[in-house]
Amino acid sequence: MNDALMRRITFNPGIFGGKPIIRGMRIAVEHVLGMLAAGSTFEEILEGYPFLEKEDIQACLLYAYRLSAHERFEPVATR
């Protein structure tokens, strides 16, 4: 399942400078993640972008998870 989801995330140097996009379309993974971060539901995103599928949104989340799993976050010290 994870591999099938990840195949939905593609790259094209001619679209958004090679940023990850969904199934070769002109919608960036970061755009979908931004909508989710702002509180949009899957249903709201799918209503606004009827060419997307639920699995596309899941693929964006999986992509973000895989990226963050390899990142180290250093919190800023506060006084």
C-alpha positions as CSV (number, residue, x, y, z in Angstrom):
1,M,0.0,0.0,0.0
2,N,2.7,2.5,0.9
3,D,4.6,1.9,-2.4
4,A,1.3,2.4,-4.3
5,L,0.7,5.7,-2.5
6,M,4.2,6.9,-3.1
7,R,3.9,6.3,-6.8
8,R,1.3,9.1,-6.8
9,I,4.0,11.6,-5.9
10,T,6.0,12.6,-8.9
11,F,8.5,15.2,-10.0
12,N,8.7,17.2,-13.2
13,P,11.4,19.8,-13.6
14,G,8.9,21.8,-15.8
15,I,6.3,22.0,-13.1
16,F,6.9,24.1,-10.0
17,G,10.7,23.9,-10.5
18,G,10.7,20.1,-9.8
19,K,8.9,20.2,-6.5
20,P,6.9,17.1,-5.7
21,I,3.5,17.1,-7.3
22,I,0.5,14.7,-7.4
23,R,0.3,12.3,-10.3
24,G,2.0,14.7,-12.7
25,M,-0.7,17.4,-12.3
26,R,-0.1,21.0,-11.5
27,I,-0.8,20.6,-7.8
28,A,2.1,20.6,-5.4
29,V,2.3,18.3,-2.4
30,E,3.1,21.3,-0.3
31,H,-0.2,22.9,-1.3
32,V,-2.2,19.9,-0.1
33,L,-0.2,19.7,3.1
34,G,-0.7,23.5,3.7
35,M,-4.4,23.0,3.4
36,L,-4.4,20.2,5.9
37,A,-2.2,22.2,8.3
38,A,-4.7,25.1,8.0
39,G,-7.5,22.7,9.1
40,S,-9.1,21.6,5.9
41,T,-10.6,18.2,5.9
42,F,-10.1,15.5,3.2
43,E,-13.7,16.2,2.1
44,E,-13.1,19.9,1.8
45,I,-10.0,19.4,-0.3
46,L,-11.7,16.8,-2.5
47,E,-14.6,19.1,-3.0
48,G,-12.4,22.0,-4.0
49,Y,-10.2,19.8,-6.2
50,P,-12.5,17.2,-7.7
51,F,-9.7,15.7,-9.8
52,L,-7.9,14.6,-6.6
53,E,-8.6,11.3,-4.9
54,K,-8.5,10.4,-1.2
55,E,-5.3,8.4,-1.9
56,D,-3.6,11.5,-3.3
57,I,-4.0,13.2,0.1
58,Q,-2.9,10.1,1.9
59,A,0.2,10.0,-0.4
60,C,1.0,13.6,0.6
61,L,0.8,12.7,4.3
62,L,3.0,9.7,3.7
63,Y,5.5,11.7,1.7
64,A,5.7,14.3,4.6
65,Y,6.0,11.5,7.2
66,R,8.9,9.9,5.3
67,L,10.7,13.2,5.0
68,S,10.3,14.1,8.6
69,A,11.3,10.6,9.7
70,H,14.8,11.5,8.4
71,E,15.0,15.0,9.9
72,R,16.3,16.0,13.2
73,F,14.5,18.9,14.8
74,E,16.5,21.1,17.2
75,P,14.1,23.2,19.3
76,V,15.2,26.7,19.9
77,A,16.1,27.4,23.5
78,T,14.0,30.0,25.2
79,R,14.7,31.9,28.4
